[in-house]
């Protein structure tokens, strides 16, 4: 009985295993040569830090941690900082993102607080090359988000952006069949061909049809073909079906985290036989930790880009007809699993709904869907152009008053009567704090009609 009592006391008073680390940003300071971000932590931590560009930012990942309090806002006129933001990854890891106005070198090191306690200090200084110092004194590769699908150096000459268009199903796989006998494989091929023709008319874009006739292609073969053509974006076209004939509307999907994790495991397991390059390095010649980190960084960048592209496409589909869900959805579709090509799956409508089936058979409606998808693609490329690509505007013959994403650099907004900072920030998908910081607008300052605001790179 005494042993049991002692054991219970130990369980009560011992710290809980795996308890989350509390992280609080205790300060940000900027001088002429460096910026310092100070994170106080409730215990010693491990962390991973890397940089991304287009827009430039520093990412700090802390496993099993949570943010306490708010992150400080950047001061107006700050030469380096746009702002700080945070998010939760893997249901329990903390990610802190430091948005910056230019490329930076990164150095991070632990320290002790006055009076005890743990602290992580992150120092940013202007960058002069593409390799950044890491916490261990080595270097961290700068990961380009202009094109996650090609994380190796490219020529600065203008080039063509490649869009892989995948018509779902085909051959002995008809896909879903509508009440009047319309086959999904026929509808998806018709829309894919129309989209390919529209893409072909755009300056600086080239379409690759994964399936250009009624033939069966295995799902992973579709990914392989897109990678063979060095696609900058993969779009899979489908027509949904459900046992409820009233279900209707378009949907856009990206890869779920569960799907990404399983695919990462497959790639790492097969890396000895793989000639594919991730981050410019051969997985087969990398040690386990390096291969895991490289693949994780690549997948994170790809999923982030996929979400941007999916959101842009969904925004234009909303103007063609109803949408099934008003937000981008996530699923483990095999065709979305390329770790280095941003990929989206478009469910154009419910072919099981009689009225939507009839619209899907209409050439005019197929053209409208193709134009909406193209408009979304152009909006995405205007924000994240592949390196060397001269981006086009999102003018597709649709309404030009749609919200636009901030382009990589140089976007301006002329204030009209009735404009507010919050509405302008929402329109360009940036934060109010970054908009203030970019233009030196202090709290309480008024904006005036005719004033020209510089829009920061995407927040």
C-alpha positions, -999 to +999 in steps of 0.1 A: +000+000+000+029+024+008+045+018-026+012+025-043+009+058-023+044+069-032+037+061-069+006+082-069+025+111-054+051+108-081+025+109-108+009+140-093+040+160-088+062+150-118+058+173-148+034+160-175+054+143-202+050+159-235+035+192-221+036+220-247+062+246-244+049+282-239+065+307-263+061+344-259+077+371-281+092+395-256+106+420-281+116+430-316+144+455-322+158+469-354+191+487-361+208+497-393+226+464-397+203+438-381+169+430-367+165+408-336+134+388-326+134+375-290+112+345-280+110+336-244+102+299-238+090+280-207+117+253-212+146+245-235+134+239-271+146+225-304+137+245-335+140+246-373+145+279-391+146+286-429+138+314-454+114+316-482+110+342-510+083+358-531+075+372-507+106+372-485+100+357-450+117+337-423+099+307-409+106+294-373+091+259-365+090+249-328+077+214-321+051+208-293+047+245-285+020+272-282+021+309-285+013+330-254+001+365-259+002+384-292+031+390-316+042+427-317+033+447-348+061+461-369+068+498-365+059+521-394+089+527-416+108+497-403+135+490-429+133+452-426+100+440-410+066+438-426+051+420-397+050+388-376+023+361-377+019+326-362+001+293-369-003+258-357+011+228-376+006+191-371-020+199-344+006+209-318+036+225-334+041+263-335+052+281-366+062+318-364+066+336-397+086+369-399+076+388-430+105+409-443+109+435-470+140+420-485+161+388-484+179+383-451+206+362-435+194+343-404+212+334-372+195+318-342+209+309-308+196+300-273+201+324-244+192+327-207+168+353-195+177+376-166+166+358-134+166+325-152+145+310-179+150+301-215+151+323-246+156+319-284+171+349-302+167+352-340+189+377-358+182+389-393+207+408-414+207+418-451+215+388-474+242+388-500+238+353-513+213+324-513+228+303-485+218+313-450+236+306-417+218+281-395+217+278-357+244+251-358+268+274-377+262+256-410+241+269-438+204+266-445+193+265-482+171+294-492+139+277-505+123+296-535+086+298-534+084+313-569+082+277-581+084+249-555+084+225-584+119+236-595+140+244-565+173+246-585+188+276-602+171+286-634+181+310-662+169+345-657+157+346-693+119+348-698+104+314-701+071+296-706+050+286-676+038+250-680+003+240-669-004+202-668-042+197-674-055+163-664-089+151-676-102+127-650-109+090-657-108+078-693-109+045-713-124+016-694-129+040-665-160+062-673-161+079-640-195+090-627-225+087-650-253+113-649-291+106-649-292+111-687-262+089-693-235+116-695-201+101-687-177+120-665-147+110-687-163+128-717-171+160-699-137+163-682-119+157-716-140+184-733-133+209-705-096+200-704-093+206-742-110+240-739-088+250-710-057+239-730-068+260-760-073+291-738-039+286-721-023+282-755-035+317-765-018+333-734+016+348-738+041+330-717+020+299-710+020+264-724-006+236-717+002+199-715-028+176-717-021+145-696-049+127-714-057+140-749-080+112-760-103+085-745-077+063-729-070+050-694-040+064-676-030+052-641-031+079-614+006+079-606+014+079-643-005+112-645+019+126-619+049+112-637+039+128-670+034+162-653+069+160-637+084+148-671+071+181-686+084+201-657+049+215-649+046+246-628+010+237-619-011+206-621-049+208-626-071+177-625-106+182-639-135+161-626-173+161-622-186+151-588-214+126-580-234+119-548-263+097-539-283+128-531-294+141-565-299+176-550-262+180-542-248+207-565-220+232-570-183+233-578-155+224-555-117+228-555-094+204-536-058+204-525-038+176-508-046+169-471-018+167-445-026+130-441-021+125-478+011+145-477+025+125-448+018+091-464+034+103-497+065+115-478+069+081-463+066+065-497+093+088-512+117+083-483+112+045-484+120+044-521+147+071-522+175+046-528+159+039-562+148+074-569+166+097-593+143+126-584+158+158-570+143+176-540+157+210-532+185+205-557+198+174-539+195+137-546+175+120-519+194+088-525+227+103-516+214+122-485+213+110-450+179+103-434+176+135-415+186+157-444+163+139-468+134+142-444+140+179-438+143+186-476+112+167-484+092+184-456+103+218-468+094+210-504+060+196-495+051+225-472+060+250-500+040+230-525+009+227-503+010+264-496+012+272-533-015+246-541-038+264-516-031+298-532-039+284-567-070+266-555-084+297-537-079+318-568-097+293-590-125+288-566-130+326-564-137+327-602-158+296-602-181+313-577-190+338-605-198+310-630-223+292-607-229+278-573-201+263-553-206+232-531-184+246-503-172+282-500-137+273-491-109+251-505-113+215-494-085+190-487-084+153-495-059+125-502-064+122-539-035+104-555-032+129-584-025+157-559+005+139-543+034+152-563+057+167-536+071+194-558+043+205-582+015+227-569-016+206-576-054+212-575-084+191-583-115+209-597-149+192-593-167+213-619-202+203-608-223+174-597-230+152-627-255+133-606-276+164-604-299+165-635-298+202-641-260+204-636-255+174-659-273+194-686-251+224-680-220+202-682-231+190-716-233+226-728-204+239-749-210+274-736-209+263-699-178+242-705-162+273-719-172+294-689-157+269-666-125+268-686-122+306-686-128+307-648-101+282-642-077+301-664-085+334-646-076+317-613-044+304-628-034+338-640-042+354-606-021+328-589+009+334-613+006+371-609+013+366-572+038+337-575+053+338-609+077+309-617+112+322-619+119+338-652+082+340-661+067+373-671+033+371-655+001+381-672-028+399-656-059+380-646-079+395-675-099+365-689-130+383-702-146+380-667-155+408-644-124+428-637-137+441-603-129+408-586-105+409-556-069+407-567-039+392-549-009+415-545+017+409-571+053+401-562+064+437-564+054+472-575+016+471-570-001+504-562-036+514-551-050+549-556-074+557-528-110+565-539-138+580-519-151+555-493-119+534-492-107+521-458-074+504-449-092+472-439-111+470-472-079+477-492-060+450-472-088+425-477-089+432-514-052+426-519-051+398-493-025+415-471-027+425-434-036+460-422-004+461-402+017+452-432-001+479-453+006+505-426+042+494-422+048+495-460+034+531-463+046+546-430+010+551-418+008+554-380-022+545-359-047+573-360-034+587-393-060+594-420-058+583-456-070+607-483-086+605-517-060+603-544-032+591-521-012+563-536-005+532-514+023+507-521+009+472-516+033+449-498+041+415-513+015+388-503+010+384-466 
